[in-house]
C-alpha cells in the first residue's frame, strides 16, 4: 500500500473567513434567561439591549416579576459548569469565557381580592371599549397606579391591540372619566375599577439615517404626558444601530434615562431621531459541499462520507481518516463569516487562500472533481443579515 495520503476537502472549510481573511473572530457568548420563569429579564451592555456579549464585557440586567410574584433572589453561572458561580454586584456581572445561565427565585404573593381594568379608544366621535374588562387578582390594601409592575404590561397589551386599527394610539390620562389609581378593597366591601382612554397620537416622528436600512420601534407605554418613559428598540439582523440624537422641534436633545440607555422620557411634541447604521463584519454564511456517492447521488458532506485515501483505491469515512490524524470532524466546518450585504463568491474565497486553492486543484487525488456545470451549484450570493446565505459546490466521483 502506498504512502498514506491525507488531505481532505472538508478541511478546506475549517477555516473561518471574515471578509476573506483567516483571522479568527472573537466569540460571542449567549446569556440564557429561560430559567427566569416568573419575571421579565432585560440585558444591556453600554446601554444597548443584548442577548449576549463578548468575554470581559460587563452586563447590566433587570428582572421585573410578573404581577402576583415578588423577586427573592437571583444568581448566574457558567452554563457548561453550574457549580461555577459568576460574581454579581449591583445587578451587573462580567461575561466569562463561555455561555452564561441566569436564574431567579420568586415568591407568589398571597391575594385575597381583585380589581378591574377597562380600556377604551377614541373612534368616530366616541370611545369604544378595547376587548373585555380584565379582572386582576391582588392583595387588599394595595395601592394600584399605571406604573405598578404588571399594570403597565396590561396597558401595553391594550395598546398593541390598537395597532391593528391604527399604530398611533397613545394613552391620555387627562380624558374625563379616567380612573388611573386606587386602593384594592377587600372582597364584599366594594370594587376598584381602573379606566384608561387611548387617543390618536398627533405627533410627527421623523427618522433619518446614513442608510435606507433601519428599523426603529417604540416599546413600552406611550402616554400623552411629558413624564412618559418608553424603551426604543432599534435593531436589524446583521447590523449595528446607534441613536446619534433624539431631539424635539426646538432642537433640544433628550438623553437616555439610566440605567438603560435606550429608555427615554418622551414629550408630547414632534420627535426627530438620527440613526447611524453599520453592517456587522461577523455575519455567518455557509458553503455546503456535496459529493457524489457510489450510486450517483449527491450527498451533503457528513462524518460518514467516503473519501479516497490511497492510490490503490481504499476509501474511508472522513471522520475515521481525520481521527487517524488526530483531528475531529465538526459539522460547522462549512461555516464562514463575512460582512452583512457583502457579495461573496465561493470559488474566490478558495482561490484567494493558497492552502484552499491547492486542495481544490488536487481533488482528483481524493476521488472527486468539481462539477462546474452542475445546475445546483450556488457559487455566489449576498450575505444576509439573518445569516441564512448558503452557497453550494458539487463534486463528481472521479473513481467509480
TORKOL-4160 file (C-alpha; in steps of 0.2 Angstrom, whole numbers, padded with zeros to 4 digits, m for minus):
400
<pt num="1" X="0000" Y="0000" Z="0000"/>
<pt num="2" X="0007" Y="0017" Z="m0005"/>
<pt num="3" X="0011" Y="0031" Z="0007"/>
<pt num="4" X="m0005" Y="0036" Z="0017"/>
<pt num="5" X="m0012" Y="0052" Z="0009"/>
<pt num="6" X="m0022" Y="0064" Z="0020"/>
<pt num="7" X="m0029" Y="0080" Z="0013"/>
<pt num="8" X="m0047" Y="0082" Z="0014"/>
<pt num="9" X="m0059" Y="0093" Z="0006"/>
<pt num="10" X="m0068" Y="0096" Z="0022"/>
<pt num="11" X="m0053" Y="0104" Z="0030"/>
<pt num="12" X="m0053" Y="0117" Z="0017"/>
<pt num="13" X="m0069" Y="0123" Z="0025"/>
<pt num="14" X="m0062" Y="0123" Z="0043"/>
<pt num="15" X="m0055" Y="0140" Z="0040"/>
<pt num="16" X="m0066" Y="0154" Z="0047"/>
<pt num="17" X="m0067" Y="0168" Z="0034"/>
<pt num="18" X="m0071" Y="0186" Z="0039"/>
<pt num="19" X="m0071" Y="0197" Z="0024"/>
<pt num="20" X="m0060" Y="0183" Z="0016"/>
<pt num="21" X="m0046" Y="0183" Z="0029"/>
<pt num="22" X="m0040" Y="0170" Z="0040"/>
<pt num="23" X="m0042" Y="0180" Z="0056"/>
<pt num="24" X="m0052" Y="0170" Z="0069"/>
<pt num="25" X="m0067" Y="0180" Z="0075"/>
<pt num="26" X="m0070" Y="0184" Z="0093"/>
<pt num="27" X="m0083" Y="0173" Z="0101"/>
<pt num="28" X="m0099" Y="0180" Z="0107"/>
<pt num="29" X="m0107" Y="0171" Z="0122"/>
<pt num="30" X="m0126" Y="0169" Z="0124"/>
<pt num="31" X="m0134" Y="0173" Z="0141"/>
<pt num="32" X="m0148" Y="0160" Z="0144"/>
<pt num="33" X="m0163" Y="0168" Z="0154"/>
<pt num="34" X="m0176" Y="0154" Z="0150"/>
<pt num="35" X="m0175" Y="0149" Z="0169"/>
<pt num="36" X="m0182" Y="0165" Z="0175"/>
<pt num="37" X="m0200" Y="0159" Z="0175"/>
<pt num="38" X="m0210" Y="0172" Z="0183"/>
<pt num="39" X="m0201" Y="0188" Z="0178"/>
<pt num="40" X="m0196" Y="0198" Z="0163"/>
<pt num="41" X="m0177" Y="0200" Z="0160"/>
<pt num="42" X="m0168" Y="0214" Z="0151"/>
<pt num="43" X="m0149" Y="0213" Z="0147"/>
<pt num="44" X="m0139" Y="0228" Z="0142"/>
<pt num="45" X="m0121" Y="0232" Z="0138"/>
<pt num="46" X="m0116" Y="0250" Z="0137"/>
<pt num="47" X="m0135" Y="0254" Z="0137"/>
<pt num="48" X="m0139" Y="0243" Z="0122"/>
<pt num="49" X="m0151" Y="0229" Z="0124"/>
<pt num="50" X="m0142" Y="0212" Z="0120"/>
<pt num="51" X="m0144" Y="0193" Z="0121"/>
<pt num="52" X="m0126" Y="0190" Z="0125"/>
<pt num="53" X="m0109" Y="0198" Z="0123"/>
<pt num="54" X="m0090" Y="0195" Z="0122"/>
<pt num="55" X="m0079" Y="0189" Z="0136"/>
<pt num="56" X="m0074" Y="0203" Z="0148"/>
<pt num="57" X="m0089" Y="0214" Z="0144"/>
<pt num="58" X="m0100" Y="0220" Z="0158"/>
<pt num="59" X="m0119" Y="0216" Z="0158"/>
<pt num="60" X="m0132" Y="0225" Z="0167"/>
<pt num="61" X="m0148" Y="0216" Z="0170"/>
<pt num="62" X="m0165" Y="0220" Z="0177"/>
<pt num="63" X="m0178" Y="0207" Z="0182"/>
<pt num="64" X="m0196" Y="0213" Z="0183"/>
<pt num="65" X="m0208" Y="0200" Z="0192"/>
<pt num="66" X="m0224" Y="0197" Z="0183"/>
<pt num="67" X="m0240" Y="0203" Z="0193"/>
<pt num="68" X="m0243" Y="0192" Z="0208"/>
<pt num="69" X="m0225" Y="0187" Z="0211"/>
<pt num="70" X="m0210" Y="0195" Z="0220"/>
<pt num="71" X="m0192" Y="0193" Z="0217"/>
<pt num="72" X="m0182" Y="0184" Z="0231"/>
<pt num="73" X="m0165" Y="0180" Z="0224"/>
<pt num="74" X="m0155" Y="0178" Z="0208"/>
<pt num="75" X="m0138" Y="0171" Z="0203"/>
<pt num="76" X="m0128" Y="0167" Z="0187"/>
<pt num="77" X="m0117" Y="0153" Z="0182"/>
<pt num="78" X="m0106" Y="0146" Z="0168"/>
<pt num="79" X="m0119" Y="0135" Z="0158"/>
<pt num="80" X="m0106" Y="0122" Z="0155"/>
<pt num="81" X="m0102" Y="0121" Z="0174"/>
<pt num="82" X="m0117" Y="0125" Z="0185"/>
<pt num="83" X="m0105" Y="0125" Z="0200"/>
<pt num="84" X="m0095" Y="0139" Z="0193"/>
<pt num="85" X="m0105" Y="0154" Z="0200"/>
<pt num="86" X="m0102" Y="0171" Z="0192"/>
<pt num="87" X="m0100" Y="0186" Z="0204"/>
<pt num="88" X="m0114" Y="0199" Z="0203"/>
<pt num="89" X="m0113" Y="0216" Z="0210"/>
<pt num="90" X="m0127" Y="0230" Z="0208"/>
<pt num="91" X="m0136" Y="0220" Z="0195"/>
<pt num="92" X="m0120" Y="0218" Z="0185"/>
<pt num="93" X="m0108" Y="0204" Z="0180"/>
<pt num="94" X="m0093" Y="0201" Z="0169"/>
<pt num="95" X="m0095" Y="0189" Z="0154"/>
<pt num="96" X="m0083" Y="0174" Z="0157"/>
<pt num="97" X="m0076" Y="0163" Z="0143"/>
<pt num="98" X="m0092" Y="0153" Z="0140"/>
<pt num="99" X="m0111" Y="0155" Z="0139"/>
<pt num="100" X="m0120" Y="0161" Z="0155"/>
<pt num="101" X="m0136" Y="0155" Z="0163"/>
<pt num="102" X="m0146" Y="0167" Z="0174"/>
<pt num="103" X="m0158" Y="0160" Z="0187"/>
<pt num="104" X="m0170" Y="0168" Z="0199"/>
<pt num="105" X="m0182" Y="0163" Z="0213"/>
<pt num="106" X="m0199" Y="0171" Z="0215"/>
<pt num="107" X="m0212" Y="0170" Z="0229"/>
<pt num="108" X="m0230" Y="0170" Z="0225"/>
<pt num="109" X="m0239" Y="0184" Z="0233"/>
<pt num="110" X="m0255" Y="0179" Z="0243"/>
<pt num="111" X="m0270" Y="0188" Z="0236"/>
<pt num="112" X="m0287" Y="0190" Z="0244"/>
<pt num="113" X="m0296" Y="0201" Z="0232"/>
<pt num="114" X="m0296" Y="0208" Z="0214"/>
<pt num="115" X="m0298" Y="0224" Z="0204"/>
<pt num="116" X="m0304" Y="0228" Z="0187"/>
<pt num="117" X="m0296" Y="0237" Z="0172"/>
<pt num="118" X="m0306" Y="0243" Z="0157"/>
<pt num="119" X="m0298" Y="0252" Z="0142"/>
<pt num="120" X="m0306" Y="0262" Z="0128"/>
<pt num="121" X="m0301" Y="0271" Z="0112"/>
<pt num="122" X="m0307" Y="0286" Z="0103"/>
<pt num="123" X="m0315" Y="0282" Z="0086"/>
<pt num="124" X="m0328" Y="0290" Z="0076"/>
<pt num="125" X="m0333" Y="0304" Z="0089"/>
<pt num="126" X="m0335" Y="0291" Z="0103"/>
<pt num="127" X="m0325" Y="0280" Z="0115"/>
<pt num="128" X="m0326" Y="0261" Z="0112"/>
<pt num="129" X="m0320" Y="0248" Z="0124"/>
<pt num="130" X="m0305" Y="0238" Z="0119"/>
<pt num="131" X="m0309" Y="0219" Z="0122"/>
<pt num="132" X="m0316" Y="0214" Z="0139"/>
<pt num="133" X="m0313" Y="0221" Z="0156"/>
<pt num="134" X="m0299" Y="0212" Z="0165"/>
<pt num="135" X="m0300" Y="0205" Z="0182"/>
<pt num="136" X="m0284" Y="0206" Z="0191"/>
<pt num="137" X="m0280" Y="0196" Z="0207"/>
<pt num="138" X="m0272" Y="0207" Z="0221"/>
<pt num="139" X="m0269" Y="0209" Z="0239"/>
<pt num="140" X="m0282" Y="0220" Z="0248"/>
<pt num="141" X="m0275" Y="0237" Z="0254"/>
<pt num="142" X="m0263" Y="0238" Z="0239"/>
<pt num="143" X="m0262" Y="0255" Z="0230"/>
<pt num="144" X="m0263" Y="0252" Z="0211"/>
<pt num="145" X="m0256" Y="0265" Z="0199"/>
<pt num="146" X="m0252" Y="0264" Z="0180"/>
<pt num="147" X="m0233" Y="0261" Z="0185"/>
<pt num="148" X="m0237" Y="0247" Z="0196"/>
<pt num="149" X="m0227" Y="0232" Z="0190"/>
<pt num="150" X="m0239" Y="0221" Z="0179"/>
<pt num="151" X="m0252" Y="0235" Z="0176"/>
<pt num="152" X="m0240" Y="0244" Z="0163"/>
<pt num="153" X="m0239" Y="0227" Z="0154"/>
<pt num="154" X="m0258" Y="0226" Z="0153"/>
<pt num="155" X="m0260" Y="0243" Z="0146"/>
<pt num="156" X="m0246" Y="0239" Z="0133"/>
<pt num="157" X="m0257" Y="0224" Z="0129"/>
<pt num="158" X="m0272" Y="0235" Z="0125"/>
<pt num="159" X="m0261" Y="0247" Z="0116"/>
<pt num="160" X="m0254" Y="0233" Z="0105"/>
<pt num="161" X="m0272" Y="0228" Z="0101"/>
<pt num="162" X="m0275" Y="0245" Z="0094"/>
<pt num="163" X="m0261" Y="0244" Z="0081"/>
<pt num="164" X="m0272" Y="0233" Z="0071"/>
<pt num="165" X="m0283" Y="0249" Z="0069"/>
<pt num="166" X="m0270" Y="0262" Z="0069"/>
<pt num="167" X="m0252" Y="0262" Z="0075"/>
<pt num="168" X="m0253" Y="0279" Z="0083"/>
<pt num="169" X="m0264" Y="0277" Z="0098"/>
<pt num="170" X="m0257" Y="0284" Z="0114"/>
<pt num="171" X="m0263" Y="0284" Z="0132"/>
<pt num="172" X="m0271" Y="0300" Z="0138"/>
<pt num="173" X="m0273" Y="0301" Z="0157"/>
<pt num="174" X="m0282" Y="0318" Z="0156"/>
<pt num="175" X="m0298" Y="0311" Z="0147"/>
<pt num="176" X="m0313" Y="0314" Z="0158"/>
<pt num="177" X="m0318" Y="0298" Z="0167"/>
<pt num="178" X="m0301" Y="0292" Z="0169"/>
<pt num="179" X="m0298" Y="0282" Z="0185"/>
<pt num="180" X="m0279" Y="0279" Z="0185"/>
<pt num="181" X="m0276" Y="0274" Z="0203"/>
<pt num="182" X="m0284" Y="0267" Z="0218"/>
<pt num="183" X="m0283" Y="0255" Z="0233"/>
<pt num="184" X="m0289" Y="0237" Z="0231"/>
<pt num="185" X="m0304" Y="0234" Z="0243"/>
<pt num="186" X="m0307" Y="0218" Z="0252"/>
<pt num="187" X="m0320" Y="0207" Z="0244"/>
<pt num="188" X="m0338" Y="0212" Z="0249"/>
<pt num="189" X="m0333" Y="0230" Z="0253"/>
<pt num="190" X="m0333" Y="0237" Z="0235"/>
<pt num="191" X="m0324" Y="0235" Z="0219"/>
<pt num="192" X="m0309" Y="0245" Z="0212"/>
<pt num="193" X="m0311" Y="0248" Z="0193"/>
<pt num="194" X="m0297" Y="0257" Z="0184"/>
<pt num="195" X="m0302" Y="0266" Z="0167"/>
<pt num="196" X="m0290" Y="0271" Z="0154"/>
<pt num="197" X="m0293" Y="0280" Z="0137"/>
<pt num="198" X="m0282" Y="0280" Z="0122"/>
<pt num="199" X="m0282" Y="0294" Z="0109"/>
<pt num="200" X="m0273" Y="0296" Z="0092"/>
<pt num="201" X="m0256" Y="0302" Z="0093"/>
<pt num="202" X="m0254" Y="0318" Z="0083"/>
<pt num="203" X="m0235" Y="0319" Z="0085"/>
<pt num="204" X="m0224" Y="0319" Z="0070"/>
<pt num="205" X="m0210" Y="0306" Z="0072"/>
<pt num="206" X="m0196" Y="0309" Z="0059"/>
<pt num="207" X="m0182" Y="0296" Z="0057"/>
<pt num="208" X="m0166" Y="0298" Z="0046"/>
<pt num="209" X="m0151" Y="0288" Z="0045"/>
<pt num="210" X="m0135" Y="0285" Z="0034"/>
<pt num="211" X="m0144" Y="0271" Z="0025"/>
<pt num="212" X="m0161" Y="0266" Z="0020"/>
<pt num="213" X="m0159" Y="0250" Z="0030"/>
<pt num="214" X="m0166" Y="0254" Z="0048"/>
<pt num="215" X="m0179" Y="0248" Z="0060"/>
<pt num="216" X="m0185" Y="0258" Z="0075"/>
<pt num="217" X="m0199" Y="0253" Z="0086"/>
<pt num="218" X="m0206" Y="0261" Z="0102"/>
<pt num="219" X="m0208" Y="0248" Z="0115"/>
<pt num="220" X="m0217" Y="0252" Z="0131"/>
<pt num="221" X="m0232" Y="0263" Z="0136"/>
<pt num="222" X="m0234" Y="0279" Z="0125"/>
<pt num="223" X="m0243" Y="0292" Z="0135"/>
<pt num="224" X="m0249" Y="0309" Z="0131"/>
<pt num="225" X="m0238" Y="0315" Z="0146"/>
<pt num="226" X="m0221" Y="0323" Z="0147"/>
<pt num="227" X="m0215" Y="0311" Z="0160"/>
<pt num="228" X="m0219" Y="0296" Z="0150"/>
<pt num="229" X="m0205" Y="0283" Z="0149"/>
<pt num="230" X="m0203" Y="0271" Z="0134"/>
<pt num="231" X="m0189" Y="0259" Z="0128"/>
<pt num="232" X="m0184" Y="0261" Z="0110"/>
<pt num="233" X="m0179" Y="0246" Z="0100"/>
<pt num="234" X="m0168" Y="0250" Z="0085"/>
<pt num="235" X="m0161" Y="0234" Z="0078"/>
<pt num="236" X="m0159" Y="0225" Z="0062"/>
<pt num="237" X="m0152" Y="0207" Z="0060"/>
<pt num="238" X="m0134" Y="0209" Z="0054"/>
<pt num="239" X="m0132" Y="0227" Z="0058"/>
<pt num="240" X="m0127" Y="0238" Z="0072"/>
<pt num="241" X="m0138" Y="0253" Z="0075"/>
<pt num="242" X="m0133" Y="0268" Z="0086"/>
<pt num="243" X="m0145" Y="0283" Z="0090"/>
<pt num="244" X="m0135" Y="0298" Z="0086"/>
<pt num="245" X="m0148" Y="0310" Z="0093"/>
<pt num="246" X="m0165" Y="0311" Z="0099"/>
<pt num="247" X="m0172" Y="0329" Z="0098"/>
<pt num="248" X="m0188" Y="0339" Z="0098"/>
<pt num="249" X="m0194" Y="0353" Z="0086"/>
<pt num="250" X="m0183" Y="0366" Z="0096"/>
<pt num="251" X="m0168" Y="0355" Z="0093"/>
<pt num="252" X="m0167" Y="0351" Z="0111"/>
<pt num="253" X="m0159" Y="0333" Z="0114"/>
<pt num="254" X="m0167" Y="0320" Z="0125"/>
<pt num="255" X="m0154" Y="0310" Z="0135"/>
<pt num="256" X="m0157" Y="0292" Z="0139"/>
<pt num="257" X="m0163" Y="0288" Z="0157"/>
<pt num="258" X="m0151" Y="0277" Z="0167"/>
<pt num="259" X="m0148" Y="0263" Z="0170"/>
<pt num="260" X="m0154" Y="0258" Z="0152"/>
<pt num="261" X="m0148" Y="0270" Z="0138"/>
<pt num="262" X="m0162" Y="0265" Z="0127"/>
<pt num="263" X="m0176" Y="0272" Z="0139"/>
<pt num="264" X="m0181" Y="0289" Z="0135"/>
<pt num="265" X="m0193" Y="0302" Z="0143"/>
<pt num="266" X="m0204" Y="0307" Z="0128"/>
<pt num="267" X="m0213" Y="0324" Z="0127"/>
<pt num="268" X="m0229" Y="0326" Z="0118"/>
<pt num="269" X="m0222" Y="0335" Z="0103"/>
<pt num="270" X="m0213" Y="0331" Z="0087"/>
<pt num="271" X="m0198" Y="0320" Z="0088"/>
<pt num="272" X="m0183" Y="0319" Z="0077"/>
<pt num="273" X="m0172" Y="0303" Z="0078"/>
<pt num="274" X="m0155" Y="0302" Z="0069"/>
<pt num="275" X="m0148" Y="0284" Z="0067"/>
<pt num="276" X="m0131" Y="0278" Z="0062"/>
<pt num="277" X="m0131" Y="0260" Z="0055"/>
<pt num="278" X="m0116" Y="0249" Z="0051"/>
<pt num="279" X="m0116" Y="0232" Z="0044"/>
<pt num="280" X="m0109" Y="0218" Z="0055"/>
<pt num="281" X="m0092" Y="0210" Z="0050"/>
<pt num="282" X="m0095" Y="0194" Z="0059"/>
<pt num="283" X="m0111" Y="0188" Z="0050"/>
<pt num="284" X="m0112" Y="0169" Z="0047"/>
<pt num="285" X="m0115" Y="0161" Z="0030"/>
<pt num="286" X="m0111" Y="0143" Z="0024"/>
<pt num="287" X="m0103" Y="0135" Z="0009"/>
<pt num="288" X="m0110" Y="0117" Z="0008"/>
<pt num="289" X="m0101" Y="0104" Z="m0001"/>
<pt num="290" X="m0110" Y="0089" Z="m0010"/>
<pt num="291" X="m0101" Y="0074" Z="m0015"/>
<pt num="292" X="m0107" Y="0061" Z="m0027"/>
<pt num="293" X="m0109" Y="0044" Z="m0019"/>
<pt num="294" X="m0107" Y="0026" Z="m0026"/>
<pt num="295" X="m0124" Y="0026" Z="m0034"/>
<pt num="296" X="m0123" Y="0043" Z="m0042"/>
<pt num="297" X="m0132" Y="0053" Z="m0030"/>
<pt num="298" X="m0126" Y="0069" Z="m0022"/>
<pt num="299" X="m0124" Y="0069" Z="m0003"/>
<pt num="300" X="m0120" Y="0084" Z="0009"/>
<pt num="301" X="m0103" Y="0080" Z="0017"/>
<pt num="302" X="m0105" Y="0072" Z="0034"/>
<pt num="303" X="m0094" Y="0062" Z="0045"/>
<pt num="304" X="m0099" Y="0046" Z="0036"/>
<pt num="305" X="m0094" Y="0052" Z="0018"/>
<pt num="306" X="m0081" Y="0041" Z="0010"/>
<pt num="307" X="m0065" Y="0048" Z="0003"/>
<pt num="308" X="m0051" Y="0040" Z="m0007"/>
<pt num="309" X="m0036" Y="0040" Z="0005"/>
<pt num="310" X="m0024" Y="0029" Z="m0005"/>
<pt num="311" X="m0019" Y="0027" Z="m0023"/>
<pt num="312" X="m0024" Y="0009" Z="m0024"/>
<pt num="313" X="m0042" Y="0013" Z="m0021"/>
<pt num="314" X="m0045" Y="0012" Z="m0002"/>
<pt num="315" X="m0060" Y="0023" Z="0003"/>
<pt num="316" X="m0063" Y="0028" Z="0021"/>
<pt num="317" X="m0076" Y="0039" Z="0030"/>
<pt num="318" X="m0070" Y="0057" Z="0033"/>
<pt num="319" X="m0072" Y="0055" Z="0052"/>
<pt num="320" X="m0061" Y="0040" Z="0053"/>
<pt num="321" X="m0047" Y="0047" Z="0041"/>
<pt num="322" X="m0047" Y="0063" Z="0052"/>
<pt num="323" X="m0046" Y="0053" Z="0068"/>
<pt num="324" X="m0030" Y="0045" Z="0061"/>
<pt num="325" X="m0023" Y="0062" Z="0060"/>
<pt num="326" X="m0028" Y="0067" Z="0077"/>
<pt num="327" X="m0042" Y="0079" Z="0071"/>
<pt num="328" X="m0060" Y="0079" Z="0075"/>
<pt num="329" X="m0074" Y="0081" Z="0062"/>
<pt num="330" X="m0086" Y="0095" Z="0065"/>
<pt num="331" X="m0102" Y="0099" Z="0056"/>
<pt num="332" X="m0098" Y="0118" Z="0057"/>
<pt num="333" X="m0083" Y="0116" Z="0046"/>
<pt num="334" X="m0093" Y="0124" Z="0032"/>
<pt num="335" X="m0097" Y="0139" Z="0042"/>
<pt num="336" X="m0089" Y="0155" Z="0037"/>
<pt num="337" X="m0091" Y="0174" Z="0042"/>
<pt num="338" X="m0091" Y="0190" Z="0032"/>
<pt num="339" X="m0099" Y="0207" Z="0031"/>
<pt num="340" X="m0118" Y="0209" Z="0030"/>
<pt num="341" X="m0123" Y="0214" Z="0012"/>
<pt num="342" X="m0106" Y="0209" Z="0005"/>
<pt num="343" X="m0106" Y="0199" Z="m0011"/>
<pt num="344" X="m0096" Y="0183" Z="m0009"/>
<pt num="345" X="m0090" Y="0170" Z="m0022"/>
<pt num="346" X="m0086" Y="0153" Z="m0015"/>
<pt num="347" X="m0073" Y="0150" Z="m0028"/>
<pt num="348" X="m0065" Y="0167" Z="m0025"/>
<pt num="349" X="m0064" Y="0163" Z="m0006"/>
<pt num="350" X="m0055" Y="0147" Z="m0011"/>
<pt num="351" X="m0043" Y="0154" Z="m0024"/>
<pt num="352" X="m0038" Y="0169" Z="m0013"/>
<pt num="353" X="m0031" Y="0156" Z="0000"/>
<pt num="354" X="m0016" Y="0146" Z="m0005"/>
<pt num="355" X="m0020" Y="0131" Z="0006"/>
<pt num="356" X="m0038" Y="0130" Z="0000"/>
<pt num="357" X="m0033" Y="0133" Z="m0018"/>
<pt num="358" X="m0020" Y="0119" Z="m0018"/>
<pt num="359" X="m0033" Y="0107" Z="m0010"/>
<pt num="360" X="m0046" Y="0112" Z="m0023"/>
<pt num="361" X="m0035" Y="0109" Z="m0038"/>
<pt num="362" X="m0029" Y="0092" Z="m0032"/>
<pt num="363" X="m0046" Y="0085" Z="m0029"/>
<pt num="364" X="m0043" Y="0071" Z="m0041"/>
<pt num="365" X="m0031" Y="0063" Z="m0029"/>
<pt num="366" X="m0046" Y="0060" Z="m0017"/>
<pt num="367" X="m0058" Y="0053" Z="m0029"/>
<pt num="368" X="m0068" Y="0069" Z="m0034"/>
<pt num="369" X="m0068" Y="0083" Z="m0046"/>
<pt num="370" X="m0078" Y="0099" Z="m0046"/>
<pt num="371" X="m0094" Y="0098" Z="m0057"/>
<pt num="372" X="m0093" Y="0115" Z="m0065"/>
<pt num="373" X="m0109" Y="0113" Z="m0075"/>
<pt num="374" X="m0120" Y="0106" Z="m0061"/>
<pt num="375" X="m0136" Y="0117" Z="m0061"/>
<pt num="376" X="m0137" Y="0115" Z="m0042"/>
<pt num="377" X="m0121" Y="0125" Z="m0039"/>
<pt num="378" X="m0123" Y="0141" Z="m0029"/>
<pt num="379" X="m0106" Y="0149" Z="m0032"/>
<pt num="380" X="m0110" Y="0167" Z="m0026"/>
<pt num="381" X="m0123" Y="0177" Z="m0016"/>
<pt num="382" X="m0125" Y="0192" Z="m0004"/>
<pt num="383" X="m0123" Y="0189" Z="0014"/>
<pt num="384" X="m0139" Y="0191" Z="0023"/>
<pt num="385" X="m0141" Y="0199" Z="0040"/>
<pt num="386" X="m0151" Y="0184" Z="0045"/>
<pt num="387" X="m0136" Y="0173" Z="0042"/>
<pt num="388" X="m0146" Y="0162" Z="0030"/>
<pt num="389" X="m0135" Y="0163" Z="0015"/>
<pt num="390" X="m0130" Y="0145" Z="0009"/>
<pt num="391" X="m0118" Y="0143" Z="m0006"/>
<pt num="392" X="m0116" Y="0126" Z="m0013"/>
<pt num="393" X="m0102" Y="0117" Z="m0023"/>
<pt num="394" X="m0105" Y="0099" Z="m0031"/>
<pt num="395" X="m0091" Y="0087" Z="m0034"/>
<pt num="396" X="m0092" Y="0071" Z="m0046"/>
<pt num="397" X="m0085" Y="0055" Z="m0040"/>
<pt num="398" X="m0069" Y="0053" Z="m0051"/>
<pt num="399" X="m0065" Y="0035" Z="m0047"/>
<pt num="400" X="m0081" Y="0025" Z="m0050"/>
